[in-house]
Amino acid sequence: MFTSWIGCTTITLGGTEVLDEFVYDLEGDGLSPRTVSEYRRLLSKLPFELPGTASQAKSYLSERRRAGVSAATIHYETRALRRFGRWYRDTYGEADPYTTLKFPRVPQPVPGRVATPEAVDELLRSMRREKGADRISGSRNIAVIRVMQTTGARLSEVAAMNISDVDFAARRIAIHETKNYQGRFAPLADVTAASIRHWMNFREGWPALEDDALWVGHDGRRLAGNGIAQMLKRVNARYRIDPPLTAHTFRRGLAHTWAAAGGLDDALMSIAGWRSAAMPARYRAELLGTRAHDEFDRIMNPGFRTISRRR
């Protein structure tokens, strides 16, 4: 519980009231709804009333560590407290109670699966050999995969795409249902445009309950995010892809390919819909080892790959 004087009015807030105000301000600042919801969840389970003190927070986090909670989870809980502390300082002019909280060391995660251009091309070549009804659904699936590969769009963003979002003349595709509620345009690669055109030729003969939906299933309904995820699972099983490809592997693949080609981070942020430069930097750091070997061969062993190809 704390008391704040504004003019001649005394306002007393504490616990859920101050948490509600904190969340309201974060939403007004345009923070991701998912992040705001997670901050509320983490702060609402604290064993003390907000705003609290540094000693209370340190005691709570120490107990969490002794209970075997992962360093990554405690790192995020500390992050929520630090964010609240800054907001409390800026809003009420009081001292930030959590400025001394230290983030725990989190082990560097092993880089996840990356959908490389070579692997995707090989998969799509196999998919194009399908016959009959499988060829029709395969045409849609190829177009979906090309969109994910070349735009880095999230699963929900791909599912929300409409025919009217595709502008072949301007060579771009509009992306809605974004994580931060800010729509964007992603460039339309030539191979992606060709795949979408091919699918739309088949789509004209399909029943479509939603005329503008770009991706529809056999029942004519829009293919939801879960439906696209299930499609990827079937593709992984049919072509024995292990570890499996997911929407996120395509997003990571775009970041990796972009970094390997020396692309600018701000351009990648615009295409992939990232608001923070920390995201492309994180992927670039994760995949530095792989790119370092390629750069070594290019600079120090210029004839290595030529010799290898002749054998």
N, C-alpha and C positions, 0 to 999 in steps of 0.2 A: 504494500500500500504506500502511495506517496501523494503529497499535496502540492499543487501548483497554483500560483497566484497569477491571474491574467486580469490586468486592470484592478478593479475592486472586487472581482468575483473569485471565490475560492473553489477550485475544482479538485476533487479527490478521486483518484483512479487507482486501480490495482487489479491484479489477477487477470480475469478474462476481459475486463474492460480495456485495459491497456493493450492486451494482445489483439483484441478486435480492432483497435485504432491502428496498431502497427500493420496488421494485415490490410486494412482499408487503404492505408497510404502506399503500401507496396503495389496493390492493384492499380491505384491511381498513377503510379510511376510506370506502369506498363510491364512489370515483371511477369515472367511466364506464370500462368495459372497453376501449373504443376509445381513450380518452385514455391510459390506462395502457399499452396496447400501443404507442401512438405514442411515448410517453416512453421506453419500453424500446428501441425501434428507434433513436431518435435518439441516445440515450446510449451504446448498444452500439457505434456506429460511430465514436466519438471516437478520435483517434489517440494518446491518452494514457490511463493507467489512473486510474480514479476512486479517491479523490475529486478529484484533480487540483488545479491552482492557477488563479488568475485570469489569469496571464500565458499559461498554456497555452491556456486557453479563448479569450482575446482573439486570440492568434496563429492559432488554428484558424478562428475566425469571420472574421478578416481575409482569410485565404486563400480562404475560401468566397466572400467578396464579390468578390475579384479574379478568381475563376473564373467569375463571372457568375451565381451563385446569386441567386434573387430575394430582395428584402428581406422578403417575407412568410415565406419559408422560414426565413431567418436569424432572423426575429423569433420563430418557433415554436421553433427550436433554442435560442435564448437563454432562452425561457420554460422549456424543459425543464431547462436548467442552473440557472436561478434557483430552480426548484421543488426540484431535488435539493439545492441549497445550503442552503435553509431546512430541509429534512428532516434533512440531515447535522448542522446546528447544533443542532436540537432533540433529535435522537436521541443524539448523542455529546458534546454540550456543547462542541464545537470551534467555531472561527470559521467563519462562512459564507464559503467561498472565492469565491463568485460574486456577492456583494452589490453589487459595483461594476460589474458588466456592464450596459451600456446597451442598450436596445432600439433597433434601427434604425428610421428613419422609413419607414413603409409608406404608399404612395400610397392615398388614400381610394378604395375601389372604387366603381364606378358602380352605383347601386341596381339590383338584379335585377328581373325580371318580377314583377308583382303581379297576382293574380287578383282583380279588383275585383268587387263584387257585381253591378254592371250587366253586365259582360262574362259572368259566370257565368250570370246569368238569361237573357241573350240566347242563349247556347249551349244551355241546357237547353230553352228553348222550341223550338229547332230540333230537338233530339233527340227531343222528345215527338211530333213529326210522323211518326216512323218507323212503318212498317207490318209486319205479319207477324212472322217470326222476329226481325227486327231490333228490333221493339218490345219483345220479351221481354228480350233482352240489353241493350237500351237502358234498360229500367226498372232493371236492376241497375246499369248504369253511372251513371245519374242519381243513384241512391241513394249510390253510392260517392263521387261528386263532391260531393254535398251533405254527406256526413260529413266529407270532407277540408276543405271550405270552412268549415263551422261549428264544427268541433272543432280544426282545425289538427293533426290526428293525422298522424304520420309514416307512410311507406309500409308499413313492417313492422308498425306498430300497427294499421293498417287491415286488413291481410291476416290478422292473428291474431284478428279479431273473431268472436264466436260469437252465435248467435241469443239464447242465454241472457244475453248481456251487455247486451242492449237492454231497458231497463226503461221501458216507455211510461207506466206509472202515476207513477213518480217523475221522469219526463222527464230521464233520464240514460242514458249508455252507459259501460260499464266498458272501460278500455283496458289491455291487457296488452302483453307483449313490448316494454317501454319501453327507451329508451336507458340509463337509470340503474337499471333493474330495480325501479323503484318504480311499482306500478300506481296508477291514478287514475280518477276519474269525470269525464266531460265532460258538460255540460248538453246536452240533446237539443232542438234548435230545432224549432219546429212544422213548418217546411217539410221538415226532415230526417226527422222522425218520419213524416210523410205519405209521403215518398219510400221509406222503408224498408218501410212497410206495403204499399205498392203493389208493391214488388219481392217481398216475401214471398208475396203472392197468386200471383204467377207461379212462384215457386220451388217451391211445393207440387207443381207438375206436372213438375218437373225431376228427373232421377235425382240422388241425393245420396249419395255414398259415405261422407261424414262428416256425420251428421245435424245436428250443432250448428253447422257452419260457416255463417257468415252469407253469405259470397260464394263461389259455386261456378261452375265453368265448364260448358261443354256436356258434358264428360265426367263430370260429377258430382263432380270433385275440388275441394278447397279452392283458391280462387284465391290463389296466392302473390304476394308483393310484386312479383316480376318480371312476373307475369301482369297485375297492375293497371297497372304501368308500360307494358306493351305495349298495354293497352286505351287508356290516355291517348294514346299515340302514334297509334293508329288514329283516335281522335276528332279529334286535331289535324289529321291528314291529310284526313279526310273533310270537316271543316268549315273547312279552310284557315286554321287558327289559327296566326298567326305574329307574334311569337315564341311558341313552343309553351307550353302549360300543363303543369306537372309537379306532383307532390305538394308540392314545396317552394314553388311559387308560391301554392298555396292557404294554406300555413302563413304565408307572408309577407302574403298578403291579409288573413288574420284579424288579424295584428298591426297592419297599416295601418288597417283598418276600426275596430279597437278604439281605437287612438290618436286617430283623427280624431273619434271620438265622446266622447273624454275618459274612456275606461275606465281603471280603476286597474291598475297594473302587477302588483300581487300577485295580483289575480284572474286576469289573463291568464296569469301564470306557472302558476297552479293548473290552468287549462284546457289549456294547451299542453304542460305537463310540463317547464317550465324550472326549474332549481334556482337559477339566478343571475339577479339583476335586470339584469345586463349585457346579456342577450339582448333583452328588450323595449326596453331603452334604445337598443341598437344599431339596431334596426329603426326606432324612432321617429326617431332622428337621420338615418338614411338617407333617410327619406321626408318630412323636415321641409319641404323646398322645395315639394313638391306641396301639402302641407297649408297652407303659408303663403299660397299663392295663393288657395286656397279661403277661408281666413279673411279675407284682404284684401277679397275680393269681398263676403263676408258683412257685414263691418264698414264698409268704406269705400264700396262700391257696392251698397247694399241693393236697388236696383231693377234692377241689371244683368241678372240671370237672368230676371226677369219680362219685361223688354223683349225679351231674346233669344228667349224662348219664343213671343212674339206674332208674330214675323216668320216 
